[in-house]
């Protein structure tokens, strides 16, 4: 059986950080190490291959939600 090769065009790296729940406030995390995220583009010719890192739970969520489509808006690398 032959498998078609998978071309990896980018990598999203997410560090969920380290923390504990705040018992006095529902769903609040007290972080001892903030969550972080960054994106690396592997497309040939990309002039902006590293995005981020960003840190903090809200910024990481926003970054993860949008970076793959957001990067393509200004990616100068090969898209095929
Ligand atoms: Zn790119």
PDB file of the backbone (N, CA, C, O) and the ligand in Angstrom, with CONECT records:
HET     ZN  A 101       1
ATOM      1  N   UNK A   1       0.847  -1.188   0.000  1.00  0.00           N
ATOM      2  CA  UNK A   1       0.000   0.000   0.000  1.00  0.00           C
ATOM      3  C   UNK A   1       0.888   1.244   0.000  1.00  0.00           C
ATOM      4  O   UNK A   1       1.823   1.375   0.790  1.00  0.00           O
ATOM      5  N   UNK A   2       0.557   2.142  -0.911  1.00  0.00           N
ATOM      6  CA  UNK A   2       1.313   3.399  -0.939  1.00  0.00           C
ATOM      7  C   UNK A   2       0.436   4.523  -0.413  1.00  0.00           C
ATOM      8  O   UNK A   2      -0.752   4.615  -0.720  1.00  0.00           O
ATOM      9  N   UNK A   3       1.041   5.340   0.358  1.00  0.00           N
ATOM     10  CA  UNK A   3       0.320   6.491   0.889  1.00  0.00           C
ATOM     11  C   UNK A   3       0.827   7.743   0.197  1.00  0.00           C
ATOM     12  O   UNK A   3       2.023   7.884  -0.057  1.00  0.00           O
ATOM     13  N   UNK A   4      -0.078   8.635  -0.101  1.00  0.00           N
ATOM     14  CA  UNK A   4       0.377   9.887  -0.698  1.00  0.00           C
ATOM     15  C   UNK A   4       1.100  10.698   0.374  1.00  0.00           C
ATOM     16  O   UNK A   4       0.686  10.738   1.533  1.00  0.00           O
ATOM     17  N   UNK A   5       2.186  11.340  -0.039  1.00  0.00           N
ATOM     18  CA  UNK A   5       2.963  12.076   0.968  1.00  0.00           C
ATOM     19  C   UNK A   5       2.186  13.266   1.525  1.00  0.00           C
ATOM     20  O   UNK A   5       1.458  13.949   0.804  1.00  0.00           O
ATOM     21  N   UNK A   6       2.354  13.488   2.783  1.00  0.00           N
ATOM     22  CA  UNK A   6       1.711  14.638   3.427  1.00  0.00           C
ATOM     23  C   UNK A   6       2.722  15.762   3.469  1.00  0.00           C
ATOM     24  O   UNK A   6       3.831  15.588   3.973  1.00  0.00           O
ATOM     25  N   UNK A   7       2.349  16.903   2.948  1.00  0.00           N
ATOM     26  CA  UNK A   7       3.256  18.042   2.961  1.00  0.00           C
ATOM     27  C   UNK A   7       2.935  18.909   4.179  1.00  0.00           C
ATOM     28  O   UNK A   7       1.820  19.408   4.334  1.00  0.00           O
ATOM     29  N   UNK A   8       3.924  19.068   5.018  1.00  0.00           N
ATOM     30  CA  UNK A   8       3.726  19.885   6.211  1.00  0.00           C
ATOM     31  C   UNK A   8       4.047  21.330   5.863  1.00  0.00           C
ATOM     32  O   UNK A   8       5.167  21.641   5.459  1.00  0.00           O
ATOM     33  N   UNK A   9       3.083  22.198   6.016  1.00  0.00           N
ATOM     34  CA  UNK A   9       3.274  23.591   5.611  1.00  0.00           C
ATOM     35  C   UNK A   9       3.392  24.537   6.792  1.00  0.00           C
ATOM     36  O   UNK A   9       3.685  25.720   6.616  1.00  0.00           O
ATOM     37  N   UNK A  10       3.169  24.030   7.985  1.00  0.00           N
ATOM     38  CA  UNK A  10       3.286  24.909   9.139  1.00  0.00           C
ATOM     39  C   UNK A  10       3.165  24.116  10.424  1.00  0.00           C
ATOM     40  O   UNK A  10       2.748  22.958  10.441  1.00  0.00           O
ATOM     41  N   UNK A  11       3.544  24.784  11.493  1.00  0.00           N
ATOM     42  CA  UNK A  11       3.476  24.121  12.792  1.00  0.00           C
ATOM     43  C   UNK A  11       2.966  25.122  13.823  1.00  0.00           C
ATOM     44  O   UNK A  11       3.488  26.229  13.958  1.00  0.00           O
ATOM     45  N   UNK A  12       1.939  24.702  14.538  1.00  0.00           N
ATOM     46  CA  UNK A  12       1.380  25.518  15.613  1.00  0.00           C
ATOM     47  C   UNK A  12       1.834  24.909  16.932  1.00  0.00           C
ATOM     48  O   UNK A  12       1.542  23.749  17.222  1.00  0.00           O
ATOM     49  N   UNK A  13       2.535  25.683  17.714  1.00  0.00           N
ATOM     50  CA  UNK A  13       3.073  25.197  18.978  1.00  0.00           C
ATOM     51  C   UNK A  13       2.322  25.866  20.113  1.00  0.00           C
ATOM     52  O   UNK A  13       2.287  27.093  20.205  1.00  0.00           O
ATOM     53  N   UNK A  14       1.721  25.060  20.978  1.00  0.00           N
ATOM     54  CA  UNK A  14       0.939  25.602  22.097  1.00  0.00           C
ATOM     55  C   UNK A  14       1.467  25.013  23.397  1.00  0.00           C
ATOM     56  O   UNK A  14       1.538  23.795  23.564  1.00  0.00           O
ATOM     57  N   UNK A  15       1.829  25.888  24.298  1.00  0.00           N
ATOM     58  CA  UNK A  15       2.231  25.487  25.647  1.00  0.00           C
ATOM     59  C   UNK A  15       1.092  25.923  26.569  1.00  0.00           C
ATOM     60  O   UNK A  15       0.818  27.114  26.714  1.00  0.00           O
ATOM     61  N   UNK A  16       0.442  24.955  27.182  1.00  0.00           N
ATOM     62  CA  UNK A  16      -0.739  25.276  27.985  1.00  0.00           C
ATOM     63  C   UNK A  16      -0.407  25.914  29.326  1.00  0.00           C
ATOM     64  O   UNK A  16      -1.308  26.277  30.083  1.00  0.00           O
ATOM     65  N   UNK A  17       0.855  26.050  29.620  1.00  0.00           N
ATOM     66  CA  UNK A  17       1.249  26.704  30.852  1.00  0.00           C
ATOM     67  C   UNK A  17       1.061  25.799  32.051  1.00  0.00           C
ATOM     68  O   UNK A  17       0.827  24.596  31.929  1.00  0.00           O
ATOM     69  N   UNK A  18       1.170  26.415  33.207  1.00  0.00           N
ATOM     70  CA  UNK A  18       1.039  25.653  34.431  1.00  0.00           C
ATOM     71  C   UNK A  18       0.327  26.522  35.452  1.00  0.00           C
ATOM     72  O   UNK A  18       0.637  27.703  35.611  1.00  0.00           O
ATOM     73  N   UNK A  19      -0.627  25.922  36.136  1.00  0.00           N
ATOM     74  CA  UNK A  19      -1.356  26.720  37.114  1.00  0.00           C
ATOM     75  C   UNK A  19      -2.295  25.872  37.937  1.00  0.00           C
ATOM     76  O   UNK A  19      -2.311  24.645  37.833  1.00  0.00           O
ATOM     77  N   UNK A  20      -3.072  26.544  38.750  1.00  0.00           N
ATOM     78  CA  UNK A  20      -4.053  25.835  39.562  1.00  0.00           C
ATOM     79  C   UNK A  20      -5.333  26.654  39.584  1.00  0.00           C
ATOM     80  O   UNK A  20      -5.326  27.866  39.370  1.00  0.00           O
ATOM     81  N   UNK A  21      -6.436  25.952  39.849  1.00  0.00           N
ATOM     82  CA  UNK A  21      -7.717  26.641  39.892  1.00  0.00           C
ATOM     83  C   UNK A  21      -7.809  27.492  41.140  1.00  0.00           C
ATOM     84  O   UNK A  21      -7.361  27.118  42.224  1.00  0.00           O
ATOM     85  N   UNK A  22      -8.407  28.646  40.941  1.00  0.00           N
ATOM     86  CA  UNK A  22      -8.692  29.522  42.070  1.00  0.00           C
ATOM     87  C   UNK A  22     -10.016  29.069  42.674  1.00  0.00           C
ATOM     88  O   UNK A  22     -11.051  29.154  42.015  1.00  0.00           O
ATOM     89  N   UNK A  23     -10.001  28.598  43.898  1.00  0.00           N
ATOM     90  CA  UNK A  23     -11.225  28.067  44.512  1.00  0.00           C
ATOM     91  C   UNK A  23     -12.232  29.156  44.841  1.00  0.00           C
ATOM     92  O   UNK A  23     -13.412  28.873  45.050  1.00  0.00           O
ATOM     93  N   UNK A  24     -11.774  30.392  44.888  1.00  0.00           N
ATOM     94  CA  UNK A  24     -12.703  31.464  45.252  1.00  0.00           C
ATOM     95  C   UNK A  24     -13.406  32.057  44.041  1.00  0.00           C
ATOM     96  O   UNK A  24     -14.420  32.739  44.191  1.00  0.00           O
ATOM     97  N   UNK A  25     -12.890  31.812  42.854  1.00  0.00           N
ATOM     98  CA  UNK A  25     -13.526  32.356  41.646  1.00  0.00           C
ATOM     99  C   UNK A  25     -13.654  31.254  40.611  1.00  0.00           C
ATOM    100  O   UNK A  25     -12.659  30.661  40.195  1.00  0.00           O
ATOM    101  N   UNK A  26     -14.867  30.988  40.205  1.00  0.00           N
ATOM    102  CA  UNK A  26     -15.181  29.878  39.312  1.00  0.00           C
ATOM    103  C   UNK A  26     -14.443  30.002  37.982  1.00  0.00           C
ATOM    104  O   UNK A  26     -14.457  31.057  37.348  1.00  0.00           O
ATOM    105  N   UNK A  27     -13.808  28.927  37.574  1.00  0.00           N
ATOM    106  CA  UNK A  27     -13.116  28.815  36.283  1.00  0.00           C
ATOM    107  C   UNK A  27     -11.952  29.784  36.129  1.00  0.00           C
ATOM    108  O   UNK A  27     -11.528  30.056  35.006  1.00  0.00           O
ATOM    109  N   UNK A  28     -11.434  30.302  37.213  1.00  0.00           N
ATOM    110  CA  UNK A  28     -10.273  31.160  37.097  1.00  0.00           C
ATOM    111  C   UNK A  28      -9.028  30.337  37.423  1.00  0.00           C
ATOM    112  O   UNK A  28      -8.998  29.593  38.403  1.00  0.00           O
ATOM    113  N   UNK A  29      -8.014  30.483  36.593  1.00  0.00           N
ATOM    114  CA  UNK A  29      -6.760  29.768  36.802  1.00  0.00           C
ATOM    115  C   UNK A  29      -5.697  30.763  37.262  1.00  0.00           C
ATOM    116  O   UNK A  29      -5.537  31.839  36.686  1.00  0.00           O
ATOM    117  N   UNK A  30      -4.983  30.382  38.300  1.00  0.00           N
ATOM    118  CA  UNK A  30      -3.837  31.179  38.729  1.00  0.00           C
ATOM    119  C   UNK A  30      -2.605  30.519  38.122  1.00  0.00           C
ATOM    120  O   UNK A  30      -2.211  29.428  38.535  1.00  0.00           O
ATOM    121  N   UNK A  31      -2.010  31.172  37.160  1.00  0.00           N
ATOM    122  CA  UNK A  31      -0.889  30.573  36.439  1.00  0.00           C
ATOM    123  C   UNK A  31       0.436  30.850  37.136  1.00  0.00           C
ATOM    124  O   UNK A  31       0.718  31.976  37.548  1.00  0.00           O
ATOM    125  N   UNK A  32       1.245  29.796  37.260  1.00  0.00           N
ATOM    126  CA  UNK A  32       2.622  29.993  37.690  1.00  0.00           C
ATOM    127  C   UNK A  32       3.510  30.106  36.455  1.00  0.00           C
ATOM    128  O   UNK A  32       4.614  30.647  36.521  1.00  0.00           O
ATOM    129  N   UNK A  33       3.019  29.590  35.329  1.00  0.00           N
ATOM    130  CA  UNK A  33       3.687  29.764  34.028  1.00  0.00           C
ATOM    131  C   UNK A  33       2.572  30.007  33.010  1.00  0.00           C
ATOM    132  O   UNK A  33       1.696  29.160  32.832  1.00  0.00           O
ATOM    133  N   UNK A  34       2.604  31.140  32.358  1.00  0.00           N
ATOM    134  CA  UNK A  34       1.529  31.537  31.445  1.00  0.00           C
ATOM    135  C   UNK A  34       1.491  30.637  30.208  1.00  0.00           C
ATOM    136  O   UNK A  34       2.535  30.165  29.758  1.00  0.00           O
ATOM    137  N   UNK A  35       0.299  30.395  29.655  1.00  0.00           N
ATOM    138  CA  UNK A  35       0.197  29.706  28.372  1.00  0.00           C
ATOM    139  C   UNK A  35       0.892  30.535  27.288  1.00  0.00           C
ATOM    140  O   UNK A  35       0.915  31.764  27.347  1.00  0.00           O
ATOM    141  N   UNK A  36       1.453  29.842  26.305  1.00  0.00           N
ATOM    142  CA  UNK A  36       2.134  30.525  25.200  1.00  0.00           C
ATOM    143  C   UNK A  36       1.809  29.799  23.901  1.00  0.00           C
ATOM    144  O   UNK A  36       1.463  28.618  23.903  1.00  0.00           O
ATOM    145  N   UNK A  37       1.924  30.512  22.810  1.00  0.00           N
ATOM    146  CA  UNK A  37       1.716  29.887  21.507  1.00  0.00           C
ATOM    147  C   UNK A  37       2.541  30.612  20.458  1.00  0.00           C
ATOM    148  O   UNK A  37       2.766  31.819  20.546  1.00  0.00           O
ATOM    149  N   UNK A  38       2.989  29.850  19.457  1.00  0.00           N
ATOM    150  CA  UNK A  38       3.653  30.448  18.305  1.00  0.00           C
ATOM    151  C   UNK A  38       3.385  29.590  17.077  1.00  0.00           C
ATOM    152  O   UNK A  38       2.980  28.432  17.187  1.00  0.00           O
ATOM    153  N   UNK A  39       3.613  30.167  15.923  1.00  0.00           N
ATOM    154  CA  UNK A  39       3.361  29.474  14.662  1.00  0.00           C
ATOM    155  C   UNK A  39       4.598  29.593  13.787  1.00  0.00           C
ATOM    156  O   UNK A  39       5.201  30.662  13.691  1.00  0.00           O
ATOM    157  N   UNK A  40       4.974  28.489  13.151  1.00  0.00           N
ATOM    158  CA  UNK A  40       6.082  28.482  12.197  1.00  0.00           C
ATOM    159  C   UNK A  40       5.542  28.073  10.837  1.00  0.00           C
ATOM    160  O   UNK A  40       4.840  27.069  10.711  1.00  0.00           O
ATOM    161  N   UNK A  41       5.876  28.864   9.813  1.00  0.00           N
ATOM    162  CA  UNK A  41       5.455  28.564   8.449  1.00  0.00           C
ATOM    163  C   UNK A  41       6.618  27.920   7.705  1.00  0.00           C
ATOM    164  O   UNK A  41       7.739  28.427   7.736  1.00  0.00           O
ATOM    165  N   UNK A  42       6.351  26.811   7.041  1.00  0.00           N
ATOM    166  CA  UNK A  42       7.413  26.089   6.322  1.00  0.00           C
ATOM    167  C   UNK A  42       7.316  26.268   4.815  1.00  0.00           C
ATOM    168  O   UNK A  42       8.043  25.617   4.064  1.00  0.00           O
ATOM    169  N   UNK A  43       6.406  27.161   4.360  1.00  0.00           N
ATOM    170  CA  UNK A  43       6.277  27.342   2.912  1.00  0.00           C
ATOM    171  C   UNK A  43       7.518  28.045   2.367  1.00  0.00           C
ATOM    172  O   UNK A  43       7.974  29.045   2.922  1.00  0.00           O
ATOM    173  N   UNK A  44       8.054  27.510   1.281  1.00  0.00           N
ATOM    174  CA  UNK A  44       9.245  28.081   0.666  1.00  0.00           C
ATOM    175  C   UNK A  44       8.988  29.524   0.257  1.00  0.00           C
ATOM    176  O   UNK A  44       7.985  29.826  -0.390  1.00  0.00           O
ATOM    177  N   UNK A  45       9.898  30.409   0.638  1.00  0.00           N
ATOM    178  CA  UNK A  45       9.785  31.804   0.237  1.00  0.00           C
ATOM    179  C   UNK A  45       9.028  32.679   1.208  1.00  0.00           C
ATOM    180  O   UNK A  45       8.884  33.879   0.975  1.00  0.00           O
ATOM    181  N   UNK A  46       8.545  32.108   2.286  1.00  0.00           N
ATOM    182  CA  UNK A  46       7.807  32.921   3.273  1.00  0.00           C
ATOM    183  C   UNK A  46       8.788  33.883   3.948  1.00  0.00           C
ATOM    184  O   UNK A  46       9.811  33.463   4.489  1.00  0.00           O
ATOM    185  N   UNK A  47       8.464  35.172   3.910  1.00  0.00           N
ATOM    186  CA  UNK A  47       9.371  36.165   4.490  1.00  0.00           C
ATOM    187  C   UNK A  47       9.033  36.465   5.952  1.00  0.00           C
ATOM    188  O   UNK A  47       9.732  37.241   6.604  1.00  0.00           O
ATOM    189  N   UNK A  48       7.979  35.862   6.457  1.00  0.00           N
ATOM    190  CA  UNK A  48       7.562  36.095   7.845  1.00  0.00           C
ATOM    191  C   UNK A  48       7.202  34.748   8.469  1.00  0.00           C
ATOM    192  O   UNK A  48       6.060  34.538   8.878  1.00  0.00           O
ATOM    193  N   UNK A  49       8.194  33.818   8.544  1.00  0.00           N
ATOM    194  CA  UNK A  49       7.870  32.438   8.892  1.00  0.00           C
ATOM    195  C   UNK A  49       7.557  32.177  10.365  1.00  0.00           C
ATOM    196  O   UNK A  49       7.069  31.099  10.705  1.00  0.00           O
ATOM    197  N   UNK A  50       7.824  33.130  11.230  1.00  0.00           N
ATOM    198  CA  UNK A  50       7.530  32.901  12.649  1.00  0.00           C
ATOM    199  C   UNK A  50       6.538  33.947  13.128  1.00  0.00           C
ATOM    200  O   UNK A  50       6.776  35.146  12.985  1.00  0.00           O
ATOM    201  N   UNK A  51       5.435  33.500  13.694  1.00  0.00           N
ATOM    202  CA  UNK A  51       4.418  34.389  14.283  1.00  0.00           C
ATOM    203  C   UNK A  51       4.396  34.138  15.778  1.00  0.00           C
ATOM    204  O   UNK A  51       4.393  32.992  16.229  1.00  0.00           O
ATOM    205  N   UNK A  52       4.381  35.194  16.524  1.00  0.00           N
ATOM    206  CA  UNK A  52       4.391  35.057  17.969  1.00  0.00           C
ATOM    207  C   UNK A  52       5.828  35.023  18.485  1.00  0.00           C
ATOM    208  O   UNK A  52       6.736  35.432  17.761  1.00  0.00           O
ATOM    209  N   UNK A  53       6.064  34.561  19.682  1.00  0.00           N
ATOM    210  CA  UNK A  53       5.060  33.963  20.568  1.00  0.00           C
ATOM    211  C   UNK A  53       4.149  35.006  21.219  1.00  0.00           C
ATOM    212  O   UNK A  53       4.510  36.170  21.394  1.00  0.00           O
ATOM    213  N   UNK A  54       2.958  34.533  21.565  1.00  0.00           N
ATOM    214  CA  UNK A  54       2.057  35.319  22.398  1.00  0.00           C
ATOM    215  C   UNK A  54       1.917  34.576  23.721  1.00  0.00           C
ATOM    216  O   UNK A  54       2.141  33.367  23.783  1.00  0.00           O
ATOM    217  N   UNK A  55       1.550  35.289  24.771  1.00  0.00           N
ATOM    218  CA  UNK A  55       1.357  34.633  26.060  1.00  0.00           C
ATOM    219  C   UNK A  55       0.123  35.179  26.750  1.00  0.00           C
ATOM    220  O   UNK A  55      -0.355  36.274  26.451  1.00  0.00           O
ATOM    221  N   UNK A  56      -0.375  34.390  27.675  1.00  0.00           N
ATOM    222  CA  UNK A  56      -1.608  34.742  28.372  1.00  0.00           C
ATOM    223  C   UNK A  56      -2.770  33.979  27.764  1.00  0.00           C
ATOM    224  O   UNK A  56      -2.845  33.825  26.545  1.00  0.00           O
ATOM    225  N   UNK A  57      -3.671  33.502  28.602  1.00  0.00           N
ATOM    226  CA  UNK A  57      -4.741  32.609  28.156  1.00  0.00           C
ATOM    227  C   UNK A  57      -5.606  33.236  27.065  1.00  0.00           C
ATOM    228  O   UNK A  57      -5.909  32.576  26.071  1.00  0.00           O
ATOM    229  N   UNK A  58      -6.007  34.492  27.230  1.00  0.00           N
ATOM    230  CA  UNK A  58      -6.900  35.119  26.256  1.00  0.00           C
ATOM    231  C   UNK A  58      -6.182  35.321  24.921  1.00  0.00           C
ATOM    232  O   UNK A  58      -6.752  35.057  23.862  1.00  0.00           O
ATOM    233  N   UNK A  59      -4.940  35.786  24.968  1.00  0.00           N
ATOM    234  CA  UNK A  59      -4.190  36.018  23.732  1.00  0.00           C
ATOM    235  C   UNK A  59      -3.880  34.706  23.028  1.00  0.00           C
ATOM    236  O   UNK A  59      -3.928  34.641  21.800  1.00  0.00           O
ATOM    237  N   UNK A  60      -3.559  33.653  23.788  1.00  0.00           N
ATOM    238  CA  UNK A  60      -3.283  32.348  23.185  1.00  0.00           C
ATOM    239  C   UNK A  60      -4.525  31.812  22.491  1.00  0.00           C
ATOM    240  O   UNK A  60      -4.434  31.285  21.382  1.00  0.00           O
ATOM    241  N   UNK A  61      -5.681  31.938  23.126  1.00  0.00           N
ATOM    242  CA  UNK A  61      -6.916  31.453  22.502  1.00  0.00           C
ATOM    243  C   UNK A  61      -7.182  32.191  21.194  1.00  0.00           C
ATOM    244  O   UNK A  61      -7.499  31.569  20.181  1.00  0.00           O
ATOM    245  N   UNK A  62      -7.057  33.502  21.216  1.00  0.00           N
ATOM    246  CA  UNK A  62      -7.280  34.316  20.023  1.00  0.00           C
ATOM    247  C   UNK A  62      -6.287  33.916  18.921  1.00  0.00           C
ATOM    248  O   UNK A  62      -6.662  33.784  17.756  1.00  0.00           O
ATOM    249  N   UNK A  63      -5.021  33.727  19.302  1.00  0.00           N
ATOM    250  CA  UNK A  63      -3.968  33.364  18.353  1.00  0.00           C
ATOM    251  C   UNK A  63      -4.247  32.003  17.713  1.00  0.00           C
ATOM    252  O   UNK A  63      -4.173  31.864  16.493  1.00  0.00           O
ATOM    253  N   UNK A  64      -4.568  30.998  18.535  1.00  0.00           N
ATOM    254  CA  UNK A  64      -4.822  29.640  18.031  1.00  0.00           C
ATOM    255  C   UNK A  64      -6.047  29.621  17.116  1.00  0.00           C
ATOM    256  O   UNK A  64      -6.060  28.915  16.107  1.00  0.00           O
ATOM    257  N   UNK A  65      -7.074  30.393  17.467  1.00  0.00           N
ATOM    258  CA  UNK A  65      -8.289  30.437  16.660  1.00  0.00           C
ATOM    259  C   UNK A  65      -8.052  31.021  15.271  1.00  0.00           C
ATOM    260  O   UNK A  65      -8.736  30.648  14.318  1.00  0.00           O
ATOM    261  N   UNK A  66      -7.095  31.926  15.148  1.00  0.00           N
ATOM    262  CA  UNK A  66      -7.011  32.691  13.901  1.00  0.00           C
ATOM    263  C   UNK A  66      -5.716  32.561  13.123  1.00  0.00           C
ATOM    264  O   UNK A  66      -5.668  32.976  11.965  1.00  0.00           O
ATOM    265  N   UNK A  67      -4.656  31.999  13.713  1.00  0.00           N
ATOM    266  CA  UNK A  67      -3.350  32.118  13.073  1.00  0.00           C
ATOM    267  C   UNK A  67      -3.248  31.376  11.739  1.00  0.00           C
ATOM    268  O   UNK A  67      -2.599  31.867  10.815  1.00  0.00           O
ATOM    269  N   UNK A  68      -3.867  30.222  11.623  1.00  0.00           N
ATOM    270  CA  UNK A  68      -3.683  29.463  10.384  1.00  0.00           C
ATOM    271  C   UNK A  68      -4.303  30.179   9.187  1.00  0.00           C
ATOM    272  O   UNK A  68      -3.718  30.185   8.103  1.00  0.00           O
ATOM    273  N   UNK A  69      -5.451  30.768   9.363  1.00  0.00           N
ATOM    274  CA  UNK A  69      -6.029  31.555   8.267  1.00  0.00           C
ATOM    275  C   UNK A  69      -5.400  32.942   8.237  1.00  0.00           C
ATOM    276  O   UNK A  69      -5.176  33.501   7.163  1.00  0.00           O
ATOM    277  N   UNK A  70      -5.115  33.497   9.409  1.00  0.00           N
ATOM    278  CA  UNK A  70      -4.531  34.834   9.484  1.00  0.00           C
ATOM    279  C   UNK A  70      -3.164  34.904   8.829  1.00  0.00           C
ATOM    280  O   UNK A  70      -2.857  35.882   8.149  1.00  0.00           O
ATOM    281  N   UNK A  71      -2.337  33.882   9.021  1.00  0.00           N
ATOM    282  CA  UNK A  71      -1.012  33.900   8.413  1.00  0.00           C
ATOM    283  C   UNK A  71      -1.094  33.880   6.890  1.00  0.00           C
ATOM    284  O   UNK A  71      -0.302  34.527   6.205  1.00  0.00           O
ATOM    285  N   UNK A  72      -2.062  33.129   6.371  1.00  0.00           N
ATOM    286  CA  UNK A  72      -2.170  33.012   4.912  1.00  0.00           C
ATOM    287  C   UNK A  72      -2.498  34.346   4.244  1.00  0.00           C
ATOM    288  O   UNK A  72      -2.231  34.527   3.056  1.00  0.00           O
ATOM    289  N   UNK A  73      -3.072  35.273   4.995  1.00  0.00           N
ATOM    290  CA  UNK A  73      -3.404  36.579   4.426  1.00  0.00           C
ATOM    291  C   UNK A  73      -2.164  37.363   4.032  1.00  0.00           C
ATOM    292  O   UNK A  73      -2.218  38.188   3.120  1.00  0.00           O
ATOM    293  N   UNK A  74      -1.038  37.114   4.712  1.00  0.00           N
ATOM    294  CA  UNK A  74       0.181  37.854   4.360  1.00  0.00           C
ATOM    295  C   UNK A  74       1.355  36.917   4.080  1.00  0.00           C
ATOM    296  O   UNK A  74       2.496  37.371   3.990  1.00  0.00           O
ATOM    297  N   UNK A  75       1.089  35.610   3.942  1.00  0.00           N
ATOM    298  CA  UNK A  75       2.163  34.652   3.652  1.00  0.00           C
ATOM    299  C   UNK A  75       2.651  34.854   2.222  1.00  0.00           C
ATOM    300  O   UNK A  75       1.856  34.915   1.283  1.00  0.00           O
ATOM    301  N   UNK A  76       3.982  34.956   2.069  1.00  0.00           N
ATOM    302  CA  UNK A  76       4.565  35.142   0.742  1.00  0.00           C
ATOM    303  C   UNK A  76       5.153  33.852   0.206  1.00  0.00           C
ATOM    304  O   UNK A  76       5.779  33.851  -0.853  1.00  0.00           O
ATOM    305  N   UNK A  77       4.960  32.753   0.922  1.00  0.00           N
ATOM    306  CA  UNK A  77       5.506  31.469   0.502  1.00  0.00           C
ATOM    307  C   UNK A  77       4.652  30.798  -0.549  1.00  0.00           C
ATOM    308  O   UNK A  77       3.548  31.244  -0.861  1.00  0.00           O
ATOM    309  N   UNK A  78       5.185  29.715  -1.089  1.00  0.00           N
ATOM    310  CA  UNK A  78       4.456  28.944  -2.100  1.00  0.00           C
ATOM    311  C   UNK A  78       3.219  28.327  -1.455  1.00  0.00           C
ATOM    312  O   UNK A  78       3.284  27.782  -0.353  1.00  0.00           O
ATOM    313  N   UNK A  79       2.102  28.422  -2.154  1.00  0.00           N
ATOM    314  CA  UNK A  79       0.863  27.891  -1.585  1.00  0.00           C
ATOM    315  C   UNK A  79       0.451  26.563  -2.202  1.00  0.00           C
ATOM    316  O   UNK A  79      -0.548  25.975  -1.787  1.00  0.00           O
ATOM    317  N   UNK A  80       1.204  26.079  -3.188  1.00  0.00           N
ATOM    318  CA  UNK A  80       0.838  24.791  -3.792  1.00  0.00           C
ATOM    319  C   UNK A  80       1.717  23.686  -3.255  1.00  0.00           C
ATOM    320  O   UNK A  80       1.561  22.529  -3.645  1.00  0.00           O
TER     321      UNK A  80
HETATM  322 ZN    ZN A 101       4.129  31.788   5.466  1.00  0.00          ZN
END
